[in-house]
Amino acid sequence: MKRVKAACIIQTLVFAQKPDLGFDRDHVLKLNQDEIEHYKRNLERTKTKYQIMDTAEQEDGSIIVHVKKQYNDKADVSEYFV
């Protein structure tokens, strides 16, 4: 019999706006930063353990975020978040 002892997921997320909206880079960057903050608040609201590993702003104002997060609330993730 097997069972999950620990589990987490590593995701690469791209926060970007539609290019046809006509916003300048600074405005797009601000929108994406706001969206990232909303994403983090949602993770905290749902009590999902997470760790932002890396963020990188792109030339077009999009932001790439690497996040390690709890896969589900039933599996222990303590060994992943030291």
N, C-alpha and C positions, 0 to 999 in steps of 0.2 A: 504494500500500500504506500502511496506517496501523498505527501501533503506539502503545502507551501509554508516554508518556515519564515521567509522574508521576501518582500517584493517591492520594487520601485520601478519607475519608468523615467527614462531620460528622453526629453523632447527638444527638438529644435523648432522654435516658433518664429514666424515672420509676421511682424505687425506692419501693415502697409495699407495705404489708401488707394482708391481707384485713381489711375493717372489722369483720367479725363475730367476730374473735378476742377482743374485749373488752379489749384492752390500752389503757393510758392513753397520752397523746401522747408523754411522755418515753421510755417503753419502745419505742414504735413508732419514734421518732426514732433511738434507740440501735440497734435492729435494722437500720434502713435504713443507718445509718452503717457498721455492720459489713459489710453486704452490699456497699456501695460499696468498702470496703477489700478485700474478697474479689475483687471485679471487677477492681480495679487490680492486685492480686497476680497474678491470672490473665493479665492483659495483659503484665505484666512477665515472668512465667514463659514465656510463648509468644514473648517478645521482640518484641511488637507495639509499635511507636512510637505514643505517644499524648500528648495534651495536654488536661487538663481546662480548658475555657475559662470555665465558670461553674457554680456550684451555687446552688440556692435552696431553702431549707426552706419547706414549706407549712404552713398552719394545722393540717392533719390529721396532721402528722408525716412525710408523704412528702417526698422530696427529688428535685428536678429537676436533672439534670446534663447540661450540654452538653459533649460530648467530640469532639475531632478525633483521628482515629486512622488508622493505616496501613490501606489497603484490602486489600492482600495483600503478601506478602514479595518479590514479583518486581519491583514497581514502585518507583522511587525516590521518596521523600517528603521529601527534604532541603529542597526549596524551600518546603514547608509548615511545617516546624519549624525556624525560624531562632532 
